[in-house]
Structures are given as C-alpha cells and as structure tokens.
C-alpha cells in the first residue's frame, strides 16, 4: 500500500496537492476508494494472468 502511495506522491510534485492527497489517504472514504481501486486492478491483473 505504501508503495502505491509513494508512486502517487512522485507524480504530484506540488506540495499543496501532496497535502490534499495525504488528507485523502488518511480519511476513511479515501482509504476505501484506494483499497477498492487496488482490488479492481488486482482483479484485472489476475484475469489477464490466468488466460
């Protein structure tokens, strides 16, 4: 999970955006959105790999 966060932080270099992202990741809805996204991506990867 922290790996994804670090990669996202690397994309956004503006400190204001970074602070907003941190607040988003720390919020409950932010965490749920991130985990949902991670599950979706993982599902796509697994589906591709099994073919």
mmJSON file of the N, C-alpha and C atoms, coordinates in Angstrom:
{"data_MODEL":{"atom_site":{
"group_PDB":["ATOM","ATOM","ATOM","ATOM","ATOM","ATOM","ATOM","ATOM","ATOM","ATOM","ATOM","ATOM","ATOM","ATOM","ATOM","ATOM","ATOM","ATOM","ATOM","ATOM","ATOM","ATOM","ATOM","ATOM","ATOM","ATOM","ATOM","ATOM","ATOM","ATOM","ATOM","ATOM","ATOM","ATOM","ATOM","ATOM","ATOM","ATOM","ATOM","ATOM","ATOM","ATOM","ATOM","ATOM","ATOM","ATOM","ATOM","ATOM","ATOM","ATOM","ATOM","ATOM","ATOM","ATOM","ATOM","ATOM","ATOM","ATOM","ATOM","ATOM","ATOM","ATOM","ATOM","ATOM","ATOM","ATOM","ATOM","ATOM","ATOM","ATOM","ATOM","ATOM","ATOM","ATOM","ATOM","ATOM","ATOM","ATOM","ATOM","ATOM","ATOM","ATOM","ATOM","ATOM","ATOM","ATOM","ATOM","ATOM","ATOM","ATOM","ATOM","ATOM","ATOM","ATOM","ATOM","ATOM","ATOM","ATOM","ATOM","ATOM","ATOM","ATOM","ATOM","ATOM","ATOM","ATOM","ATOM","ATOM","ATOM","ATOM","ATOM","ATOM","ATOM","ATOM","ATOM","ATOM","ATOM","ATOM","ATOM","ATOM","ATOM","ATOM","ATOM","ATOM","ATOM","ATOM","ATOM","ATOM","ATOM","ATOM","ATOM","ATOM","ATOM","ATOM","ATOM","ATOM","ATOM","ATOM","ATOM","ATOM","ATOM","ATOM","ATOM","ATOM","ATOM","ATOM","ATOM","ATOM","ATOM","ATOM","ATOM","ATOM","ATOM"],
"id":[1,2,3,4,5,6,7,8,9,10,11,12,13,14,15,16,17,18,19,20,21,22,23,24,25,26,27,28,29,30,31,32,33,34,35,36,37,38,39,40,41,42,43,44,45,46,47,48,49,50,51,52,53,54,55,56,57,58,59,60,61,62,63,64,65,66,67,68,69,70,71,72,73,74,75,76,77,78,79,80,81,82,83,84,85,86,87,88,89,90,91,92,93,94,95,96,97,98,99,100,101,102,103,104,105,106,107,108,109,110,111,112,113,114,115,116,117,118,119,120,121,122,123,124,125,126,127,128,129,130,131,132,133,134,135,136,137,138,139,140,141,142,143,144,145,146,147,148,149,150,151,152,153],
"type_symbol":["N","C","C","N","C","C","N","C","C","N","C","C","N","C","C","N","C","C","N","C","C","N","C","C","N","C","C","N","C","C","N","C","C","N","C","C","N","C","C","N","C","C","N","C","C","N","C","C","N","C","C","N","C","C","N","C","C","N","C","C","N","C","C","N","C","C","N","C","C","N","C","C","N","C","C","N","C","C","N","C","C","N","C","C","N","C","C","N","C","C","N","C","C","N","C","C","N","C","C","N","C","C","N","C","C","N","C","C","N","C","C","N","C","C","N","C","C","N","C","C","N","C","C","N","C","C","N","C","C","N","C","C","N","C","C","N","C","C","N","C","C","N","C","C","N","C","C","N","C","C","N","C","C"],
"label_atom_id":["N","CA","C","N","CA","C","N","CA","C","N","CA","C","N","CA","C","N","CA","C","N","CA","C","N","CA","C","N","CA","C","N","CA","C","N","CA","C","N","CA","C","N","CA","C","N","CA","C","N","CA","C","N","CA","C","N","CA","C","N","CA","C","N","CA","C","N","CA","C","N","CA","C","N","CA","C","N","CA","C","N","CA","C","N","CA","C","N","CA","C","N","CA","C","N","CA","C","N","CA","C","N","CA","C","N","CA","C","N","CA","C","N","CA","C","N","CA","C","N","CA","C","N","CA","C","N","CA","C","N","CA","C","N","CA","C","N","CA","C","N","CA","C","N","CA","C","N","CA","C","N","CA","C","N","CA","C","N","CA","C","N","CA","C","N","CA","C","N","CA","C","N","CA","C","N","CA","C"],
"label_alt_id":[null,null,null,null,null,null,null,null,null,null,null,null,null,null,null,null,null,null,null,null,null,null,null,null,null,null,null,null,null,null,null,null,null,null,null,null,null,null,null,null,null,null,null,null,null,null,null,null,null,null,null,null,null,null,null,null,null,null,null,null,null,null,null,null,null,null,null,null,null,null,null,null,null,null,null,null,null,null,null,null,null,null,null,null,null,null,null,null,null,null,null,null,null,null,null,null,null,null,null,null,null,null,null,null,null,null,null,null,null,null,null,null,null,null,null,null,null,null,null,null,null,null,null,null,null,null,null,null,null,null,null,null,null,null,null,null,null,null,null,null,null,null,null,null,null,null,null,null,null,null,null,null,null],
"label_comp_id":["UNK","UNK","UNK","UNK","UNK","UNK","UNK","UNK","UNK","UNK","UNK","UNK","UNK","UNK","UNK","UNK","UNK","UNK","UNK","UNK","UNK","UNK","UNK","UNK","UNK","UNK","UNK","UNK","UNK","UNK","UNK","UNK","UNK","UNK","UNK","UNK","UNK","UNK","UNK","UNK","UNK","UNK","UNK","UNK","UNK","UNK","UNK","UNK","UNK","UNK","UNK","UNK","UNK","UNK","UNK","UNK","UNK","UNK","UNK","UNK","UNK","UNK","UNK","UNK","UNK","UNK","UNK","UNK","UNK","UNK","UNK","UNK","UNK","UNK","UNK","UNK","UNK","UNK","UNK","UNK","UNK","UNK","UNK","UNK","UNK","UNK","UNK","UNK","UNK","UNK","UNK","UNK","UNK","UNK","UNK","UNK","UNK","UNK","UNK","UNK","UNK","UNK","UNK","UNK","UNK","UNK","UNK","UNK","UNK","UNK","UNK","UNK","UNK","UNK","UNK","UNK","UNK","UNK","UNK","UNK","UNK","UNK","UNK","UNK","UNK","UNK","UNK","UNK","UNK","UNK","UNK","UNK","UNK","UNK","UNK","UNK","UNK","UNK","UNK","UNK","UNK","UNK","UNK","UNK","UNK","UNK","UNK","UNK","UNK","UNK","UNK","UNK","UNK"],
"label_asym_id":["A","A","A","A","A","A","A","A","A","A","A","A","A","A","A","A","A","A","A","A","A","A","A","A","A","A","A","A","A","A","A","A","A","A","A","A","A","A","A","A","A","A","A","A","A","A","A","A","A","A","A","A","A","A","A","A","A","A","A","A","A","A","A","A","A","A","A","A","A","A","A","A","A","A","A","A","A","A","A","A","A","A","A","A","A","A","A","A","A","A","A","A","A","A","A","A","A","A","A","A","A","A","A","A","A","A","A","A","A","A","A","A","A","A","A","A","A","A","A","A","A","A","A","A","A","A","A","A","A","A","A","A","A","A","A","A","A","A","A","A","A","A","A","A","A","A","A","A","A","A","A","A","A"],
"label_entity_id":["1","1","1","1","1","1","1","1","1","1","1","1","1","1","1","1","1","1","1","1","1","1","1","1","1","1","1","1","1","1","1","1","1","1","1","1","1","1","1","1","1","1","1","1","1","1","1","1","1","1","1","1","1","1","1","1","1","1","1","1","1","1","1","1","1","1","1","1","1","1","1","1","1","1","1","1","1","1","1","1","1","1","1","1","1","1","1","1","1","1","1","1","1","1","1","1","1","1","1","1","1","1","1","1","1","1","1","1","1","1","1","1","1","1","1","1","1","1","1","1","1","1","1","1","1","1","1","1","1","1","1","1","1","1","1","1","1","1","1","1","1","1","1","1","1","1","1","1","1","1","1","1","1"],
"label_seq_id":[1,1,1,2,2,2,3,3,3,4,4,4,5,5,5,6,6,6,7,7,7,8,8,8,9,9,9,10,10,10,11,11,11,12,12,12,13,13,13,14,14,14,15,15,15,16,16,16,17,17,17,18,18,18,19,19,19,20,20,20,21,21,21,22,22,22,23,23,23,24,24,24,25,25,25,26,26,26,27,27,27,28,28,28,29,29,29,30,30,30,31,31,31,32,32,32,33,33,33,34,34,34,35,35,35,36,36,36,37,37,37,38,38,38,39,39,39,40,40,40,41,41,41,42,42,42,43,43,43,44,44,44,45,45,45,46,46,46,47,47,47,48,48,48,49,49,49,50,50,50,51,51,51],
"pdbx_PDB_ins_code":[null,null,null,null,null,null,null,null,null,null,null,null,null,null,null,null,null,null,null,null,null,null,null,null,null,null,null,null,null,null,null,null,null,null,null,null,null,null,null,null,null,null,null,null,null,null,null,null,null,null,null,null,null,null,null,null,null,null,null,null,null,null,null,null,null,null,null,null,null,null,null,null,null,null,null,null,null,null,null,null,null,null,null,null,null,null,null,null,null,null,null,null,null,null,null,null,null,null,null,null,null,null,null,null,null,null,null,null,null,null,null,null,null,null,null,null,null,null,null,null,null,null,null,null,null,null,null,null,null,null,null,null,null,null,null,null,null,null,null,null,null,null,null,null,null,null,null,null,null,null,null,null,null],
"Cartn_x":[0.831,0.0,0.86,1.907,2.784,3.506,3.713,4.372,3.518,2.214,1.28,1.282,1.277,1.277,2.511,3.681,4.934,4.925,4.396,4.358,3.44,2.318,1.374,2.016,2.727,3.388,4.421,5.09,6.119,5.502,4.26,3.595,3.222,2.673,2.268,3.406,4.034,5.171,4.754,3.545,3.07,2.788,3.335,3.182,1.721,0.972,-0.443,-1.209,-0.911,-1.575,-1.183,0.065,0.545,-0.19,-0.376,-1.088,-2.529,-3.158,-4.529,-4.588,-3.606,-3.567,-3.41,-2.566,-2.344,-3.64,-4.352,-5.632,-6.613,-6.574,-7.462,-7.146,-5.857,-5.456,-5.78,-5.704,-5.956,-7.445,-8.277,-9.72,-10.255,-11.359,-11.933,-12.373,-13.064,-13.544,-12.372,-11.301,-10.112,-9.499,-9.391,-8.831,-9.698,-11.022,-11.924,-11.778,-11.682,-11.547,-10.249,-9.173,-7.873,-7.892,-8.477,-8.5,-9.398,-10.478,-11.374,-10.628,-9.875,-9.102,-8.053,-7.383,-6.349,-6.953,-8.139,-8.809,-9.168,-9.662,-10.052,-8.842,-7.75,-6.524,-6.017,-6.015,-5.537,-6.406,-7.718,-8.634,-8.324,-8.047,-7.72,-6.422,-5.439,-4.137,-4.294,-5.043,-5.255,-5.976,-6.977,-7.747,-6.844,-5.983,-5.06,-4.09,-3.59,-2.574,-3.147,-4.412,-4.993,-5.31,-5.388,-5.711,-4.55],
"Cartn_y":[-1.196,0.0,1.239,1.247,2.422,2.605,1.507,1.583,2.412,2.152,2.894,4.364,4.617,5.999,6.733,6.103,6.742,7.052,6.132,6.342,7.521,7.601,8.698,10.017,10.029,11.247,11.715,10.764,11.118,11.824,11.46,12.075,13.516,13.748,15.099,15.782,16.766,17.422,18.667,19.2,20.384,20.037,20.815,20.489,20.583,21.525,21.657,20.406,19.881,18.669,17.503,17.464,16.363,16.359,17.543,17.638,17.165,17.586,17.156,15.637,15.07,13.623,12.922,13.465,12.845,12.848,13.972,14.058,13.05,12.899,11.953,10.523,10.178,8.825,8.544,9.587,9.396,9.332,9.854,9.818,8.414,8.09,6.746,6.472,7.432,7.237,7.129,7.859,7.795,6.411,5.864,4.517,3.497,3.642,2.693,2.782,4.015,4.205,3.577,3.778,3.239,1.713,1.138,-0.324,-0.908,-0.199,-0.659,-0.637,0.445,0.579,-0.526,-0.778,-1.812,-3.179,-3.449,-4.726,-4.849,-3.759,-3.766,-4.056,-3.342,-3.527,-4.952,-5.447,-6.795,-7.805,-7.562,-8.457,-8.51,-7.349,-7.299,-8.044,-7.842,-8.496,-10.01,-10.462,-11.903,-12.49,-11.775,-12.263,-12.406,-11.41,-11.46,-12.621,-12.819,-13.833,-15.239,-15.439,-16.779,-17.196,-16.24,-16.583,-17.295],
"Cartn_z":[0.0,0.0,0.0,0.833,0.883,-0.448,-1.147,-2.459,-3.414,-3.4,-4.255,-3.862,-2.556,-2.067,-2.561,-2.414,-2.826,-4.313,-5.1,-6.543,-6.858,-6.135,-6.359,-5.966,-4.859,-4.386,-5.402,-6.034,-7.003,-8.204,-8.519,-9.668,-9.354,-8.154,-7.772,-7.023,-7.669,-7.035,-6.265,-6.531,-5.812,-4.362,-3.437,-2.018,-1.591,-2.171,-1.827,-2.196,-3.385,-3.848,-2.956,-2.552,-1.716,-0.374,0.191,1.469,1.299,0.197,-0.073,-0.202,-0.899,-1.078,0.263,1.122,2.425,3.228,3.189,3.897,3.315,1.991,1.311,1.735,1.761,2.146,3.607,4.449,5.874,6.185,5.287,5.53,5.258,5.907,5.778,4.343,3.728,2.357,1.392,1.667,0.829,0.866,2.077,2.228,1.507,1.627,0.967,-0.544,-1.061,-2.506,-3.002,-2.245,-2.643,-2.622,-1.566,-1.485,-2.572,-2.893,-3.966,-5.298,-5.518,-6.746,-6.82,-5.696,-5.659,-5.97,-5.41,-5.678,-7.148,-7.728,-9.142,-10.024,-9.755,-10.539,-10.379,-9.13,-8.87,-9.62,-9.638,-10.345,-11.831,-12.421,-13.85,-14.126,-13.26,-13.444,-13.338,-12.317,-12.136,-13.349,-13.854,-15.003,-16.223,-16.424,-17.57,-17.418,-16.194,-15.958,-16.163,-15.79,-15.865,-17.294,-18.208,-19.603,-20.281],
"occupancy":[1.0,1.0,1.0,1.0,1.0,1.0,1.0,1.0,1.0,1.0,1.0,1.0,1.0,1.0,1.0,1.0,1.0,1.0,1.0,1.0,1.0,1.0,1.0,1.0,1.0,1.0,1.0,1.0,1.0,1.0,1.0,1.0,1.0,1.0,1.0,1.0,1.0,1.0,1.0,1.0,1.0,1.0,1.0,1.0,1.0,1.0,1.0,1.0,1.0,1.0,1.0,1.0,1.0,1.0,1.0,1.0,1.0,1.0,1.0,1.0,1.0,1.0,1.0,1.0,1.0,1.0,1.0,1.0,1.0,1.0,1.0,1.0,1.0,1.0,1.0,1.0,1.0,1.0,1.0,1.0,1.0,1.0,1.0,1.0,1.0,1.0,1.0,1.0,1.0,1.0,1.0,1.0,1.0,1.0,1.0,1.0,1.0,1.0,1.0,1.0,1.0,1.0,1.0,1.0,1.0,1.0,1.0,1.0,1.0,1.0,1.0,1.0,1.0,1.0,1.0,1.0,1.0,1.0,1.0,1.0,1.0,1.0,1.0,1.0,1.0,1.0,1.0,1.0,1.0,1.0,1.0,1.0,1.0,1.0,1.0,1.0,1.0,1.0,1.0,1.0,1.0,1.0,1.0,1.0,1.0,1.0,1.0,1.0,1.0,1.0,1.0,1.0,1.0],
"B_iso_or_equiv":[0.0,0.0,0.0,0.0,0.0,0.0,0.0,0.0,0.0,0.0,0.0,0.0,0.0,0.0,0.0,0.0,0.0,0.0,0.0,0.0,0.0,0.0,0.0,0.0,0.0,0.0,0.0,0.0,0.0,0.0,0.0,0.0,0.0,0.0,0.0,0.0,0.0,0.0,0.0,0.0,0.0,0.0,0.0,0.0,0.0,0.0,0.0,0.0,0.0,0.0,0.0,0.0,0.0,0.0,0.0,0.0,0.0,0.0,0.0,0.0,0.0,0.0,0.0,0.0,0.0,0.0,0.0,0.0,0.0,0.0,0.0,0.0,0.0,0.0,0.0,0.0,0.0,0.0,0.0,0.0,0.0,0.0,0.0,0.0,0.0,0.0,0.0,0.0,0.0,0.0,0.0,0.0,0.0,0.0,0.0,0.0,0.0,0.0,0.0,0.0,0.0,0.0,0.0,0.0,0.0,0.0,0.0,0.0,0.0,0.0,0.0,0.0,0.0,0.0,0.0,0.0,0.0,0.0,0.0,0.0,0.0,0.0,0.0,0.0,0.0,0.0,0.0,0.0,0.0,0.0,0.0,0.0,0.0,0.0,0.0,0.0,0.0,0.0,0.0,0.0,0.0,0.0,0.0,0.0,0.0,0.0,0.0,0.0,0.0,0.0,0.0,0.0,0.0],
"pdbx_formal_charge":[null,null,null,null,null,null,null,null,null,null,null,null,null,null,null,null,null,null,null,null,null,null,null,null,null,null,null,null,null,null,null,null,null,null,null,null,null,null,null,null,null,null,null,null,null,null,null,null,null,null,null,null,null,null,null,null,null,null,null,null,null,null,null,null,null,null,null,null,null,null,null,null,null,null,null,null,null,null,null,null,null,null,null,null,null,null,null,null,null,null,null,null,null,null,null,null,null,null,null,null,null,null,null,null,null,null,null,null,null,null,null,null,null,null,null,null,null,null,null,null,null,null,null,null,null,null,null,null,null,null,null,null,null,null,null,null,null,null,null,null,null,null,null,null,null,null,null,null,null,null,null,null,null],
"auth_seq_id":[1,1,1,2,2,2,3,3,3,4,4,4,5,5,5,6,6,6,7,7,7,8,8,8,9,9,9,10,10,10,11,11,11,12,12,12,13,13,13,14,14,14,15,15,15,16,16,16,17,17,17,18,18,18,19,19,19,20,20,20,21,21,21,22,22,22,23,23,23,24,24,24,25,25,25,26,26,26,27,27,27,28,28,28,29,29,29,30,30,30,31,31,31,32,32,32,33,33,33,34,34,34,35,35,35,36,36,36,37,37,37,38,38,38,39,39,39,40,40,40,41,41,41,42,42,42,43,43,43,44,44,44,45,45,45,46,46,46,47,47,47,48,48,48,49,49,49,50,50,50,51,51,51],
"auth_comp_id":["UNK","UNK","UNK","UNK","UNK","UNK","UNK","UNK","UNK","UNK","UNK","UNK","UNK","UNK","UNK","UNK","UNK","UNK","UNK","UNK","UNK","UNK","UNK","UNK","UNK","UNK","UNK","UNK","UNK","UNK","UNK","UNK","UNK","UNK","UNK","UNK","UNK","UNK","UNK","UNK","UNK","UNK","UNK","UNK","UNK","UNK","UNK","UNK","UNK","UNK","UNK","UNK","UNK","UNK","UNK","UNK","UNK","UNK","UNK","UNK","UNK","UNK","UNK","UNK","UNK","UNK","UNK","UNK","UNK","UNK","UNK","UNK","UNK","UNK","UNK","UNK","UNK","UNK","UNK","UNK","UNK","UNK","UNK","UNK","UNK","UNK","UNK","UNK","UNK","UNK","UNK","UNK","UNK","UNK","UNK","UNK","UNK","UNK","UNK","UNK","UNK","UNK","UNK","UNK","UNK","UNK","UNK","UNK","UNK","UNK","UNK","UNK","UNK","UNK","UNK","UNK","UNK","UNK","UNK","UNK","UNK","UNK","UNK","UNK","UNK","UNK","UNK","UNK","UNK","UNK","UNK","UNK","UNK","UNK","UNK","UNK","UNK","UNK","UNK","UNK","UNK","UNK","UNK","UNK","UNK","UNK","UNK","UNK","UNK","UNK","UNK","UNK","UNK"],
"auth_asym_id":["A","A","A","A","A","A","A","A","A","A","A","A","A","A","A","A","A","A","A","A","A","A","A","A","A","A","A","A","A","A","A","A","A","A","A","A","A","A","A","A","A","A","A","A","A","A","A","A","A","A","A","A","A","A","A","A","A","A","A","A","A","A","A","A","A","A","A","A","A","A","A","A","A","A","A","A","A","A","A","A","A","A","A","A","A","A","A","A","A","A","A","A","A","A","A","A","A","A","A","A","A","A","A","A","A","A","A","A","A","A","A","A","A","A","A","A","A","A","A","A","A","A","A","A","A","A","A","A","A","A","A","A","A","A","A","A","A","A","A","A","A","A","A","A","A","A","A","A","A","A","A","A","A"],
"auth_atom_id":["N","CA","C","N","CA","C","N","CA","C","N","CA","C","N","CA","C","N","CA","C","N","CA","C","N","CA","C","N","CA","C","N","CA","C","N","CA","C","N","CA","C","N","CA","C","N","CA","C","N","CA","C","N","CA","C","N","CA","C","N","CA","C","N","CA","C","N","CA","C","N","CA","C","N","CA","C","N","CA","C","N","CA","C","N","CA","C","N","CA","C","N","CA","C","N","CA","C","N","CA","C","N","CA","C","N","CA","C","N","CA","C","N","CA","C","N","CA","C","N","CA","C","N","CA","C","N","CA","C","N","CA","C","N","CA","C","N","CA","C","N","CA","C","N","CA","C","N","CA","C","N","CA","C","N","CA","C","N","CA","C","N","CA","C","N","CA","C","N","CA","C","N","CA","C","N","CA","C"],
"pdbx_PDB_model_num":[1,1,1,1,1,1,1,1,1,1,1,1,1,1,1,1,1,1,1,1,1,1,1,1,1,1,1,1,1,1,1,1,1,1,1,1,1,1,1,1,1,1,1,1,1,1,1,1,1,1,1,1,1,1,1,1,1,1,1,1,1,1,1,1,1,1,1,1,1,1,1,1,1,1,1,1,1,1,1,1,1,1,1,1,1,1,1,1,1,1,1,1,1,1,1,1,1,1,1,1,1,1,1,1,1,1,1,1,1,1,1,1,1,1,1,1,1,1,1,1,1,1,1,1,1,1,1,1,1,1,1,1,1,1,1,1,1,1,1,1,1,1,1,1,1,1,1,1,1,1,1,1,1]
}}}
